Amino acid sequence: MLTFNAQADMQSVRIGVYENPPKIMLGPDGRPSGILGELIQEIALREDWQLQAVPCNWDVCLQLLQEGKIELMPDVAFSEQRQTLMSFHHQPALHSWSQVFRHADVEIDSVLDLDQKRVAILAGSIQQDFLKQINQEFGIQMELVRVSDLQSALNLLAEGKADALATNNLFGGYHGNGYDLKQTSILFQPARLFFATSLNQHPELLEKIDYWLEQWGAEQDSPYNRILQNWQSSVEVQVIPRFVWVGLITLLGLLLLALLTMRYLRQKVQRTQHELKMSDDKLITILNNLQAYVYIKDPQHRYLYVSPKVCELFNCTEEEILNKTDEAFFDSESVAEIFRLDDRALMSGDSIVKEEVNKLPGENEPRTFLSVKVPMRDSKGQIYALCGLATDISEQKRHKKEVHQLIFYDVLTGLPNRRLLMDRLQHSLASRHNQQGNGAVILIDLDNFRTLNDTLGHQAGDQLLTGIATRLSEHIRASDTLARFGGDEFMLLLEDLSTDDTLLLNQVEQVLDKIIAALEHPFRIQNQEYTTSASLGVALYSDSKHNPEELIKRAELAIYDAKKVGRNQIRFFDTSMQQKAEHRAELEFGLRRALKNQEFILYYQPQYHAEGEMTGVEALIRWQPPEQPLVSPGDFIPVAETTGLILPLGQWILRTACQQLVSWSEHPDTAHLTIAVNISAAQMHHNSFVDDVLSILQETGAPANRLELELTESLLIDNIEQTIEKMLLLKAEGIRFSLDDFGTGFSSLSLLISLPLDTLKVDQAFVRDMHRDARDLAVVRTIIDLGRSLALNVIAEGVENLDQRDALQRFGCRSFQGFLYARPMPIDAFASHKNTIPPYQGL
Ligand SMILES: Nc1nc2c(ncn2[C@@H]2O[C@@H]3COP(=O)(O)O[C@H]4[C@@H](O)[C@H](n5cnc6c(=O)[nH]c(N)nc65)O[C@@H]4COP(=O)(O)O[C@H]3[C@H]2O)c(=O)[nH]1
């Protein structure tokens, strides 16, 4: 609070005084001294202020000012923050800057030298804040020793408890000599010094100070300048001349720039360090989780680094592995190979990628590693180590092998399968350009395999197939390929055979003999001896013009031909087979079209009783292609049977015959006539045969007892029980059955007895030759006798003349069919047909 001297109206102004020479201090007379002390005395003199010095240290002075216990505080550097607490005049009372002064014994040239140094500072001063920041910005560890007054700081320096002092330049300069202080180049925070009042208090005091400073600043010989000059002798720099100020600002700018640069660099270093740490961490995480073995070895194969996976593999700790070579971990053979590859990479300087197969002691199976070896170079390009990355691919390898086995090998026999054989054949044909030598494919088809399967079961079949595979494998060369080609088919591919035709045939025949011989010996199937045979089809090749499919087809054609003759046959493919095959293909195509375009016609051949009366007809199919001659069934029925076209064709025949029966049933003259329809094996064995026949009967309304189904002996070979079952079902509906071609096959009497037959047909081949061949005559008589004894109707077909008819009748045959009476004819011709053959006169 300002007080006034009542007598002289003098304003009492209390000023805080602390020891900061040469700027401010308490004079021996108890009055403010130093530059600012004397200055304020000069002003007080002129303004009639009764100046009262209140001794305090910096902190206490500030406190007193806040509390209003002093009016003025000298030597206050202006700052934005202080402006919120105190009020300042405008004209700076003094300029100064902060500077680090070192003890003469301590080396400090730059900010970085402050690291680990004890620097004394006035507690709460602006130097304190700044130096704290320096610590942070530069990442140095400077110890800030706080003191309540600057004298204490000097004492600490004198006692060796501080290495440096950060203070204003004036104070440092003033005490430089006395305390062995040396200026450093660390200058910072230039400051403008003012007298301050508590915030917004006593503006009149500040106004007066401004007034006098302005006055005196302009005068050369003003009290202000005299004070400065007086103190000049005690400090090296008292007032900063303008050019020094500019220099200082520049210096400061540079310092700030340096600081900023340093800060930027430091941040960059920190960032880089951080990034390095991050990538280090990342790298360690990656290495720890990598499903690969990573290592670094020196040129002597000693491990310098191993990833955790390597430790796992060797079942050792990192310490146990480092400095050891692979000799400690793999078997000797593996080690030799590892060293060889390591050395190759180290010597050549090139990376190596290789599959390594190494065996670890104690493991039964070797492991396969996909290994990458990369030589490591120093800054001069010298190789100093080898970095490796290996992945265990054993599982994939095994898996790949299994998949390969499944794709290319037959599961049952372990032989190559069709696919692999085709592949090898393709390869063999493709390499014909470069190689001499012919080749052959031999298709081996087991006879009666189906019967074995049906009678003894699939296991027996499998046993035979594996037995055959083993036996045949023993008789072939390593360069030949034996494959399982299908159910009961094997294929043998012979390569590099002679180019001489005769020699080539000899070679192939030798192999065929070996195959036949190998199969001749009985096999042991389910503890029984089982003898088998095979049909062999051979196709030779000598150039690359063929493709694999074509060659296989040729072998199949040959085997087809072999099977036609019987079992246990060998056939070489020849071009006539090819022609036949092509003809068959054409026929098949034509038949499909014929079915669609309804090019078929049903012919009827009458059957007569001995008395001359027509009893029925045999329906015989004809194919009438547009603008082409009629095709007889002998040419197309076999193709229809093998292609399955017989099923739709058979249905058409049955339906047409049934419609004819319906039409005849409407006329008394024809109502008694029967129609015999030929049934093929494929039709009979088809699941829906019975249903198909019955539904056609129902659909057409034909009388079932007028329909006769003609079966052949060969049809009865397979599935006899099932065939009988079907016959009984149809017979129950009134349908009749006749057996064609009886005597041409091998049917036994017991089979004949078990069949629900109505008619037995004497095959036309026996009838034709009965007068030329006594054996045929005997067969004819036997069949007729047999039929009669079984109470079957016996009909002879192919009767061409009266001699034949008469002889047959003499033997007891009562029914006839043949050109003698009529040829097969279309229905139109049938209406006008009359029997002109006189009855037998002999009886
Ligand atoms: N040399 C001579 N031949 C005579 C005489 N009498 C009849 N033939 C012929 O003998 C064959 C009798 O028929 P198949 O033995 O059932 O033999 C038939 C039969 O197996 C089959 N076939 C004919 N039509 C059909 C049919 O509709 N369905 C089925 N599945 N096969 C049929 O085709 C074979 C041949 O039929 P086709 O050529 O019509 O020949 C017929 C017939 O024309 C004769 O006195 N002398």
The ligand as an SDF file (V2000), in Angstrom:
LIG
                    3D

 46 52  0  0  0  0  0  0  0  0999 V2000
  -31.4230 -119.9210  -95.7230 N   0  0  0  0  0  0  0  0  0  0  0  0
  -32.6240 -119.9190  -95.2160 C   0  0  0  0  0  0  0  0  0  0  0  0
  -32.9770 -119.0010  -94.3160 N   0  0  0  0  0  0  0  0  0  0  0  0
  -34.2350 -119.0590  -93.8490 C   0  0  0  0  0  0  0  0  0  0  0  0
  -35.1750 -119.9620  -94.2400 C   0  0  0  0  0  0  0  0  0  0  0  0
  -36.3450 -119.7340  -93.5780 N   0  0  0  0  0  0  0  0  0  0  0  0
  -36.0830 -118.7000  -92.7770 C   0  0  0  0  0  0  0  0  0  0  0  0
  -34.8290 -118.2630  -92.9170 N   0  0  0  0  0  0  0  0  0  0  0  0
  -34.1430 -117.1890  -92.2410 C   0  0  0  0  0  0  0  0  0  0  0  0
  -33.7290 -117.6830  -91.0100 O   0  0  0  0  0  0  0  0  0  0  0  0
  -33.7510 -116.6780  -90.0200 C   0  0  0  0  0  0  0  0  0  0  0  0
  -34.6150 -117.1480  -88.9440 C   0  0  0  0  0  0  0  0  0  0  0  0
  -34.5430 -116.3600  -87.9290 O   0  0  0  0  0  0  0  0  0  0  0  0
  -33.6140 -116.5830  -86.6580 P   0  0  0  0  0  0  0  0  0  0  0  0
  -32.9900 -117.8700  -86.6310 O   0  0  0  0  0  0  0  0  0  0  0  0
  -34.4100 -116.1530  -85.4970 O   0  0  0  0  0  0  0  0  0  0  0  0
  -32.4220 -115.5390  -86.8560 O   0  0  0  0  0  0  0  0  0  0  0  0
  -32.6990 -114.1970  -86.9030 C   0  0  0  0  0  0  0  0  0  0  0  0
  -32.6790 -113.5910  -85.5930 C   0  0  0  0  0  0  0  0  0  0  0  0
  -31.6750 -114.1320  -84.7840 O   0  0  0  0  0  0  0  0  0  0  0  0
  -32.3310 -112.2050  -85.9630 C   0  0  0  0  0  0  0  0  0  0  0  0
  -33.5640 -111.4290  -86.0360 N   0  0  0  0  0  0  0  0  0  0  0  0
  -34.4260 -111.2810  -87.0700 C   0  0  0  0  0  0  0  0  0  0  0  0
  -35.4360 -110.5070  -86.6900 N   0  0  0  0  0  0  0  0  0  0  0  0
  -35.2140 -110.1950  -85.4050 C   0  0  0  0  0  0  0  0  0  0  0  0
  -35.9080 -109.4410  -84.4600 C   0  0  0  0  0  0  0  0  0  0  0  0
  -37.0240 -108.9260  -84.7330 O   0  0  0  0  0  0  0  0  0  0  0  0
  -35.4200 -109.3430  -83.2110 N   0  0  0  0  0  0  0  0  0  0  0  0
  -34.2140 -109.9230  -82.8750 C   0  0  0  0  0  0  0  0  0  0  0  0
  -33.7700 -109.8060  -81.6530 N   0  0  0  0  0  0  0  0  0  0  0  0
  -33.5270 -110.6290  -83.7360 N   0  0  0  0  0  0  0  0  0  0  0  0
  -34.0340 -110.7710  -84.9720 C   0  0  0  0  0  0  0  0  0  0  0  0
  -31.7210 -112.1270  -87.1690 O   0  0  0  0  0  0  0  0  0  0  0  0
  -31.5960 -113.4680  -87.6310 C   0  0  0  0  0  0  0  0  0  0  0  0
  -31.6810 -113.5040  -89.1180 C   0  0  0  0  0  0  0  0  0  0  0  0
  -32.9290 -113.1430  -89.5460 O   0  0  0  0  0  0  0  0  0  0  0  0
  -33.3160 -113.2870  -91.0430 P   0  0  0  0  0  0  0  0  0  0  0  0
  -32.2300 -112.6700  -91.8750 O   0  0  0  0  0  0  0  0  0  0  0  0
  -34.6500 -112.6740  -91.1720 O   0  0  0  0  0  0  0  0  0  0  0  0
  -33.3120 -114.7100  -91.2530 O   0  0  0  0  0  0  0  0  0  0  0  0
  -34.3150 -115.4950  -90.7660 C   0  0  0  0  0  0  0  0  0  0  0  0
  -35.0560 -116.0830  -91.9130 C   0  0  0  0  0  0  0  0  0  0  0  0
  -35.1760 -115.2180  -93.0020 O   0  0  0  0  0  0  0  0  0  0  0  0
  -34.7850 -120.9230  -95.2160 C   0  0  0  0  0  0  0  0  0  0  0  0
  -35.5760 -121.7890  -95.6520 O   0  0  0  0  0  0  0  0  0  0  0  0
  -33.5300 -120.8950  -95.6760 N   0  0  0  0  0  0  0  0  0  0  0  0
  1  2  1  0
  2  3  2  0
  2 46  1  0
  3  4  1  0
  4  5  2  0
  4  8  1  0
  5  6  1  0
  5 44  1  0
  6  7  2  0
  7  8  1  0
  8  9  1  0
  9 10  1  0
  9 42  1  0
 10 11  1  0
 11 12  1  0
 11 41  1  0
 12 13  1  0
 13 14  1  0
 14 15  2  0
 14 16  1  0
 14 17  1  0
 17 18  1  0
 18 19  1  0
 18 34  1  0
 19 20  1  0
 19 21  1  0
 21 22  1  0
 21 33  1  0
 22 23  1  0
 22 32  1  0
 23 24  2  0
 24 25  1  0
 25 26  1  0
 25 32  2  0
 26 27  2  0
 26 28  1  0
 28 29  1  0
 29 30  1  0
 29 31  2  0
 31 32  1  0
 33 34  1  0
 34 35  1  0
 35 36  1  0
 36 37  1  0
 37 38  2  0
 37 39  1  0
 37 40  1  0
 40 41  1  0
 41 42  1  0
 42 43  1  0
 44 45  2  0
 44 46  1  0
M  END
$$$$
